[in-house]
Amino acid sequence: MSDRKIQRLIKNAPRGQPLDPAMLRSFEISPAQTTYLVSAGWLQRLSKGAYLVAGDIASVEGIITYLSRRIPGLHIGGKTALDWQGARHNVAFRPKITLWGSKAYRFPAWIEQHMPYTFQTTQLFDDQYPVTQWLRPLPFKSARVLVSVPELALLELTSDIGKRGRKGQSLDEAVNLADTLRNLRIDVLIPLLENCVRVKVVKLVRDLGRNSGYAWGEDLQKYVDRLSQGKRWSSKGKDGRRLTLKP
């Protein structure tokens, strides 16, 4: 294997982003040569099909870019999407990254070591609704990392309220986050609520909107009635506490 090919890889491989076999092939590096580069110390192996140039460290954006080639619909959602767009309540030292996708995926162990995360595939909308229209790359972030617009992120955030374990979101924090969302766009929020199929989500958005006192929170009851007219929604958490939402 030529030194020139090795130097080209070291110089041009994206920093912070794990390399998969397809990317290595773009550098004209075969599987056998990949094995050689690992044994020679030029590459570090993270797991099957995931490598870093020696001395490089996987970054959050690099990991998400790597995962986006494997998980359909992968994007930053919920609390993390709001945080990345300036809406935050508590600042964590090493926050969990909230990932959403449209298909289940078995994450290799090394990802948690570099990036604490939660991942879910909860379907919030009917099959025909193109939710990808509300995903965007952010300025000064990788163009390959898609992030929910704040209106979609709010629905994703409320979906996590009442869930058990590490995916769970506290209602108190959601209330405080909603208080930072003065500028939510009504013309974006409405089609999301019109196409949402989760009663809990629509009811919580209604309640958070009412509590915020902002314009976007007015007159949302009709979207609740579309799904659940006159019915309560209730769920009991692992800690025994029950969350009940009014009709």
N, C-alpha and C positions, 0 to 999 in steps of 0.2 A: 504494500500500500504506500503510495507516494506521500512524502512530507507536504507537498503542495496541496493535496486533497485534505489533509488533516488541518493545515493552516487555514484553508478556506472555510472549513467547518467552524473552527474556533473563532474566526473573525466575523463570520456572517450569521451564525446561529442566534436567534432572538434570545436576549438575556431574560432570565427569570421564567422562561417558558419551557416546560418539559417537551422533549422531542420524541415523536413516535416514529415507527418505521417508515411511514409515508414521507415525513419530513426528511428523514435521513436519506431516503431514496432520491429526494430532490437535490441532495448534495452528492449524489452518485455513490452512496455508501450502502453496500449490501448487508444482509444479515450476518454473514461470516465476518465482514469487516467491522461491523458493530461489535461483535464479540471480541475481536482483536482490540478495538479501541477501549473497551471496558477493561480488559486484562492488562493493557498497557498504561492505564490510568488517564487516558484522554477523556473518557466518558465515565460518569457515575450512573449506575443502574438503580432506578427507583423501584421499579416493578416490571413485570413483563410488558414490553411495549412502551416504556417510559424511561427516558434518559435525560441527563443534564450534562452540559460541558463541565469538565472538572473545575471545581472552584466556584461554580455558579450556584445560586440559591433560588429555589422556586418562589415566585411572587404570587400574590393573590390573583392579579390580572393574568399572569402567565398560566396559572393552574386553571382558571376558568376558561381561558382560550383553548387550552389542551382538552378540557372536558367538553367544550362546545362541539368538538369534532366527533363526540361519542354520544351525546345526549340530545335528542331532538327537543327543540324549544327551550334549551337551557338559558336562564337569565337570572340576574340579581333581582330579587323581589322583596316584598314586605318591608320589614323594619330596616334592612340594609339599604334597600332602594331609597327609602326616605332619608336615611342618614347620609347617603352619598349625595343627596340633593339638598342638604342643609337642614332637614327636619330631624332634630334629635332631642332627647330628653336627658338621658344619662350617657356619659362618655365612658366607654369601657376601654380598659388597657389593651385587651386582645379580643375584640368582639367576634362573635360567631357570624359567619357570612350566610345569609339566607338565600338559598338557591331553589329555584323552581324549574321544573322540566315537564315534558309531556310523556316521558317513558321512564320506568324504573331502571336503576343502574346500580351495580355493585361497586362501590368506591374502594380503591386500594387503600391500605392502611397509611401509606405515606402522606396522603392528602391531609388527613387530620393532623398529622405532625407539623405540617407547614401552614395549614389554614383551618382553624375550627369552623365547622359549618353545620347547617341543617339542610336537608333536601326533601322536597315533597313533590308529589305529582297530583295533588288534589285538583279535580276539575271544577272550576268555578263557573264555567259558561257552557252553553250548549255546543254541540259538536260543530255547528255551522258558523259559529262566531269567530272571526279572525282576530284573536287576541294579540297576535304578533304585531298588529298595527300600533299597539301601545308600548312597544319595546324600542328603546333608543340607546345608542352609544352616548356617553357623556363627554363634554369637552375636557380635554387634558387627561382622558382615560383611553385605554385601548379601544380602537374602533370595532374590535371583534368581541368586546364584552357588552352585551345588551342589558339594559336596566329598565325596569318598569317605570312608566311615568307615575307621578305621585298619586294620581287618581286610582290607577290600577294597584299600586302599592298599598293604598289604604284598604282595598278589598282583600288583598292577600294578608295584610296585617290582622284584620278582623277574623279571617279564617283560622288563624292560629290561637285565638282566644278560646280558652276552655279545653284545649288539647293537653294531653299528658306528656310528661317527659321533657326532653330538651327542645322539642318543637313548640312547647306551650308559650303563650304570650299573656302577660298579666293585663287585666282590664284597666287597672289604674294607669299603667304606662301608656296604654293605647289612648286613654282620655287625654293624657298630657301631650302625646304626640299630635293628636287631632287639634289640640289648641294651637299648635304651631303651623297649621295648614290653612292659613287665612286665604291664600290665593289659589285654592283648588278651582279648576275650570269646570263650571257646571255643564258646558257642552261636551265635555269628555266624560264626566261622572255619570251623566244620565244614560248614555248608551251602554255603559258598563252595568249599571243597575238593571236596565231593561233586559239584558241578556244573561244576567247572573241566575244560576239555578240553585243557589244555596240560600235557604231561608235565613239561617243564622247570620250569614254575611250581610245580607240586605238589612236585616233588623239592627245589627250592630252599627252599620254605617248610618242608618237613620238616627239611632240614639246618640252616637258620637257627634253627628251633625247638629242635632238639637242642642246638645250640651255646649258645643263650641260657640253657638250664636252667630256663626258666619252665614253668608248668603247661600253658600252651597248646601247647607244643612236644612234649608227650609223646604217644606212640602215634599218630603220623601216617602210619606206613608203609602202613597199609591203604588209604589214599587214593591212594598211589603205585601199589600193586598193582592197583587198579581200572583203571588206565590202561596200566600197563607192567610187568607182573610179570616179574622176572628179567632185565630189559633195562637196559643203560646208555644214558644220553643224552650226546651229545658234540657240541660245536660249536667250530669254529676261527674266531678273531677275525681282523680285518684286520691286526692286528699280529703274527699268526702264533701267538699263544698259544691253547692249546686248553683249553676248559672241559669237564670230564667229570664227570658225576654218577653215583653208584653206583646199582645196581638198588634 
